């Protein structure tokens, strides 16, 4: 019989310091990166999208961008990747913005068609959808984002172009698509197509199924660097206002809701673990990026392709855990 309780994996990464004295961001970024890089070997790159399987698993980036534009970074912060499920944040932002412009009824309709509870299931699971009559648990899983894309088609001719335009405006650089990822996902989207068919059967899709899927797959293939993503997400740390232009991207109460959904659902069935160990609204994607929001302070983005069983970057979670702990960023 063992006499000691086995250590939780994170205990190997406990910062060697007084936990009550936060360090500065430059020091925190370097220390977090050093600890995190070493953990990437504990995961596997996504194989079900061929171009993602071919990426060098040792790539690593960590960047934190403060509201005033000051950037702290380490690693491959200018290396582009497909943002994948991180696009789900920006699709939700566009849908909430459209609802805000067109009156409350539209937002009510959105939240009738997609929930805001954690799923406790994998991001592409069909199981819950069958049991819950085609209403996805939240907009951060594939089924939920497909419904959000369907809603966007009520308001926009080309939701992918609108998402790219929003991201380009927010990061200050033109954002494009990754053609290889786009092709690969168009050719291998049986599961997303199944989710869409099931929801259509329950009456939860209004537009042509292929058009909705095209929007969904296109948004996942948007190509950005971690530096661009951190810049683009700062409005969520700033009550919905872009700190560069002063433009209100999303009304403050709606920006709070996006952060809440990220915290509770943005990392799928590991959202509890992220809240526990990172303590920030986060959203991950299968290319290995994770975006995190520290309200009133900064947006951070990390990229390391190997994933854990829930589809979140292994080294990314450790990097954000270390950064949040060392710099005192947790919202709790
Ligand atoms: N494009 C991916 C898919 O549909 C997105 C999943 C993810 O990033 N978690 O499966």
Boltz pocket constraint, residues with backbone or C-beta under 6 A from the ligand:
constraints:
  - pocket:
      binder: B
      contacts: [[A, 83], [A, 84], [A, 85], [A, 86], [A, 123], [A, 124], [A, 142], [A, 185], [A, 192], [A, 220], [A, 284], [A, 285], [A, 286], [A, 287], [A, 311]]
      max_distance: 6.0
